[in-house]
């Protein structure tokens, strides 16, 4: 069993909750309210910005030039096609970047971003990669698990959004990230990798829950 798949196995209870969360089930079936989807999309801006900064830090800690290039490729993808697609989706929903910027991030978004950046800054390259893997990988598993629901989904926007994460291009990216974790994790105690992976997996669940309930600061 590879390191990545061992991490995935250890996170099984959390990932079951992620994959079966009401937000993703309702989105893929077409029953999610547009208000909740819009809130999610607007909130996602803060994660995308933090992710780009985070990958820049991770690239600086890469163990070789070749690995650095691989991380920069992911950063470039986030900064170009991912962000361009995000802007297009905002526009289709009737919003602009300024709307996303002005919306205060939910508490878990700030905490999650802080965890990723602190891990990348203070810990090993392998731990940093283990921390970013759950986001990419869980989106792929969500899409694969729920793809059949798209056949009867009458909401074009939801169908198009959901289908992105089981495209060959996206799945290749996930496999590449798994390989990077497997290679980098060989000389790192497994428990350190597990802490990064499990913590990010928990944050993934918490973020889905926050956008579904439209969580806000208590005061």
JOVEN-V314735 format. One record per residue. N is the residue number from 1. RES is the residue in one small letter. SS is DSSP state (helix for helix, strand for strand, loop for the rest). PSI is psi in degrees with one decimal (none if undefined). Layout:
BEGIN
n=N res=RES ss=SS psi=PSI
n=N res=RES ss=SS psi=PSI
END
This chain:
BEGIN
n=1 res=x ss=loop psi=131.4
n=2 res=x ss=loop psi=165.5
n=3 res=x ss=helix psi=-45.4
n=4 res=x ss=helix psi=-43.9
n=5 res=x ss=helix psi=-26.9
n=6 res=x ss=helix psi=-41.4
n=7 res=x ss=helix psi=-44.0
n=8 res=x ss=helix psi=-41.2
n=9 res=x ss=helix psi=-41.5
n=10 res=x ss=helix psi=-24.7
n=11 res=x ss=loop psi=8.2
n=12 res=x ss=helix psi=-48.0
n=13 res=x ss=helix psi=-37.9
n=14 res=x ss=helix psi=-43.8
n=15 res=x ss=helix psi=-31.6
n=16 res=x ss=helix psi=-39.6
n=17 res=x ss=helix psi=-37.9
n=18 res=x ss=helix psi=-52.2
n=19 res=x ss=helix psi=-31.1
n=20 res=x ss=loop psi=14.5
n=21 res=x ss=loop psi=146.0
n=22 res=x ss=helix psi=-37.1
n=23 res=x ss=helix psi=-52.3
n=24 res=x ss=helix psi=-37.1
n=25 res=x ss=helix psi=-43.9
n=26 res=x ss=helix psi=-33.3
n=27 res=x ss=helix psi=-48.3
n=28 res=x ss=helix psi=-27.8
n=29 res=x ss=helix psi=-14.9
n=30 res=x ss=loop psi=8.6
n=31 res=x ss=loop psi=-0.3
n=32 res=x ss=loop psi=135.0
n=33 res=x ss=loop psi=143.9
n=34 res=x ss=helix psi=-32.9
n=35 res=x ss=helix psi=-41.7
n=36 res=x ss=helix psi=-37.9
n=37 res=x ss=helix psi=-44.1
n=38 res=x ss=helix psi=-41.2
n=39 res=x ss=helix psi=-42.5
n=40 res=x ss=helix psi=-48.5
n=41 res=x ss=helix psi=-43.9
n=42 res=x ss=helix psi=-41.0
n=43 res=x ss=helix psi=-28.2
n=44 res=x ss=helix psi=-20.7
n=45 res=x ss=helix psi=-46.8
n=46 res=x ss=helix psi=-36.0
n=47 res=x ss=helix psi=-42.1
n=48 res=x ss=helix psi=-43.6
n=49 res=x ss=helix psi=-45.8
n=50 res=x ss=helix psi=-37.3
n=51 res=x ss=helix psi=-41.0
n=52 res=x ss=helix psi=-44.2
n=53 res=x ss=helix psi=-39.7
n=54 res=x ss=helix psi=-43.5
n=55 res=x ss=helix psi=-28.7
n=56 res=x ss=helix psi=-40.0
n=57 res=x ss=helix psi=-44.6
n=58 res=x ss=helix psi=-41.1
n=59 res=x ss=helix psi=-37.0
n=60 res=x ss=helix psi=-16.6
n=61 res=x ss=loop psi=6.4
n=62 res=x ss=loop psi=142.6
n=63 res=x ss=loop psi=-13.0
n=64 res=x ss=loop psi=165.2
n=65 res=x ss=helix psi=-39.8
n=66 res=x ss=helix psi=-42.5
n=67 res=x ss=helix psi=-37.9
n=68 res=x ss=helix psi=-42.1
n=69 res=x ss=helix psi=-39.9
n=70 res=x ss=helix psi=-42.6
n=71 res=x ss=helix psi=-39.6
n=72 res=x ss=helix psi=-34.0
n=73 res=x ss=helix psi=-41.1
n=74 res=x ss=helix psi=-42.5
n=75 res=x ss=helix psi=-43.4
n=76 res=x ss=helix psi=-39.4
n=77 res=x ss=helix psi=-43.7
n=78 res=x ss=helix psi=-41.0
n=79 res=x ss=helix psi=-18.5
n=80 res=x ss=helix psi=-84.1
n=81 res=x ss=helix psi=-40.0
n=82 res=x ss=helix psi=-45.8
n=83 res=x ss=helix psi=-36.2
n=84 res=x ss=helix psi=-43.1
n=85 res=x ss=helix psi=-36.0
n=86 res=x ss=helix psi=-45.0
n=87 res=x ss=helix psi=-39.3
n=88 res=x ss=helix psi=-40.6
n=89 res=x ss=helix psi=-41.7
n=90 res=x ss=helix psi=-45.9
n=91 res=x ss=helix psi=-41.3
n=92 res=x ss=helix psi=-29.4
n=93 res=x ss=loop psi=-4.7
n=94 res=x ss=loop psi=20.5
n=95 res=x ss=loop psi=169.7
n=96 res=x ss=loop psi=173.9
n=97 res=x ss=helix psi=-36.6
n=98 res=x ss=helix psi=-32.9
n=99 res=x ss=helix psi=-41.3
n=100 res=x ss=helix psi=-40.9
n=101 res=x ss=helix psi=-39.7
n=102 res=x ss=helix psi=-16.4
n=103 res=x ss=loop psi=124.5
n=104 res=x ss=loop psi=130.1
n=105 res=x ss=loop psi=145.4
n=106 res=x ss=loop psi=155.2
n=107 res=x ss=helix psi=-41.9
n=108 res=x ss=helix psi=-29.2
n=109 res=x ss=helix psi=-42.8
n=110 res=x ss=helix psi=-43.2
n=111 res=x ss=helix psi=-44.2
n=112 res=x ss=helix psi=-47.8
n=113 res=x ss=helix psi=-41.8
n=114 res=x ss=helix psi=-39.4
n=115 res=x ss=helix psi=-45.9
n=116 res=x ss=helix psi=-47.0
n=117 res=x ss=helix psi=-38.0
n=118 res=x ss=helix psi=-36.9
n=119 res=x ss=helix psi=-45.7
n=120 res=x ss=helix psi=-34.6
n=121 res=x ss=helix psi=-39.0
n=122 res=x ss=helix psi=-15.9
n=123 res=x ss=loop psi=-171.6
n=124 res=x ss=loop psi=163.1
n=125 res=x ss=helix psi=-43.5
n=126 res=x ss=helix psi=-42.7
n=127 res=x ss=helix psi=-36.9
n=128 res=x ss=helix psi=-42.1
n=129 res=x ss=helix psi=-36.2
n=130 res=x ss=helix psi=-29.7
n=131 res=x ss=helix psi=-31.6
n=132 res=x ss=helix psi=-17.9
n=133 res=x ss=helix psi=-41.6
n=134 res=x ss=helix psi=-37.5
n=135 res=x ss=helix psi=-54.5
n=136 res=x ss=helix psi=-46.4
n=137 res=x ss=helix psi=-41.8
n=138 res=x ss=helix psi=-34.2
n=139 res=x ss=helix psi=-38.1
n=140 res=x ss=helix psi=-44.0
n=141 res=x ss=helix psi=-39.1
n=142 res=x ss=helix psi=-47.6
n=143 res=x ss=helix psi=-44.3
n=144 res=x ss=helix psi=-42.2
n=145 res=x ss=helix psi=-33.2
n=146 res=x ss=helix psi=7.3
n=147 res=x ss=helix psi=-32.8
n=148 res=x ss=helix psi=-25.4
n=149 res=x ss=helix psi=-25.6
n=150 res=x ss=helix psi=-22.7
n=151 res=x ss=helix psi=-32.5
n=152 res=x ss=helix psi=7.3
n=153 res=x ss=loop psi=120.2
n=154 res=x ss=loop psi=-3.9
n=155 res=x ss=loop psi=108.9
n=156 res=x ss=helix psi=-41.3
n=157 res=x ss=helix psi=-43.0
n=158 res=x ss=helix psi=-38.6
n=159 res=x ss=helix psi=-45.6
n=160 res=x ss=helix psi=-41.0
n=161 res=x ss=helix psi=-47.2
n=162 res=x ss=helix psi=-33.2
n=163 res=x ss=helix psi=-19.5
n=164 res=x ss=helix psi=-35.3
n=165 res=x ss=helix psi=2.6
n=166 res=x ss=helix psi=21.7
n=167 res=x ss=loop psi=156.4
n=168 res=x ss=helix psi=-39.3
n=169 res=x ss=helix psi=-45.3
n=170 res=x ss=helix psi=-42.2
n=171 res=x ss=helix psi=-32.9
n=172 res=x ss=helix psi=-39.4
n=173 res=x ss=helix psi=-44.2
n=174 res=x ss=helix psi=-43.4
n=175 res=x ss=helix psi=-37.8
n=176 res=x ss=helix psi=-41.6
n=177 res=x ss=helix psi=-37.6
n=178 res=x ss=helix psi=-45.3
n=179 res=x ss=helix psi=-38.1
n=180 res=x ss=helix psi=-40.7
n=181 res=x ss=helix psi=-43.1
n=182 res=x ss=helix psi=-44.6
n=183 res=x ss=helix psi=-45.7
n=184 res=x ss=helix psi=-26.0
n=185 res=x ss=helix psi=-3.3
n=186 res=x ss=helix psi=-33.8
n=187 res=x ss=helix psi=15.3
n=188 res=x ss=loop psi=136.9
n=189 res=x ss=loop psi=132.0
n=190 res=x ss=helix psi=-37.5
n=191 res=x ss=helix psi=-29.8
n=192 res=x ss=helix psi=-42.3
n=193 res=x ss=helix psi=-41.6
n=194 res=x ss=helix psi=-41.3
n=195 res=x ss=helix psi=-46.1
n=196 res=x ss=helix psi=-47.9
n=197 res=x ss=helix psi=-45.5
n=198 res=x ss=helix psi=-42.7
n=199 res=x ss=helix psi=-45.4
n=200 res=x ss=helix psi=-36.2
n=201 res=x ss=helix psi=-40.8
n=202 res=x ss=helix psi=-40.9
n=203 res=x ss=helix psi=-36.6
n=204 res=x ss=helix psi=-46.3
n=205 res=x ss=helix psi=-45.3
n=206 res=x ss=helix psi=-34.6
n=207 res=x ss=helix psi=-45.4
n=208 res=x ss=helix psi=-42.2
n=209 res=x ss=helix psi=-39.0
n=210 res=x ss=helix psi=-40.5
n=211 res=x ss=helix psi=-25.3
n=212 res=x ss=helix psi=-40.1
n=213 res=x ss=helix psi=-4.5
n=214 res=x ss=loop psi=54.1
n=215 res=x ss=loop psi=145.3
n=216 res=x ss=loop psi=166.9
n=217 res=x ss=loop psi=142.7
n=218 res=x ss=loop psi=-29.1
n=219 res=x ss=loop psi=none
END
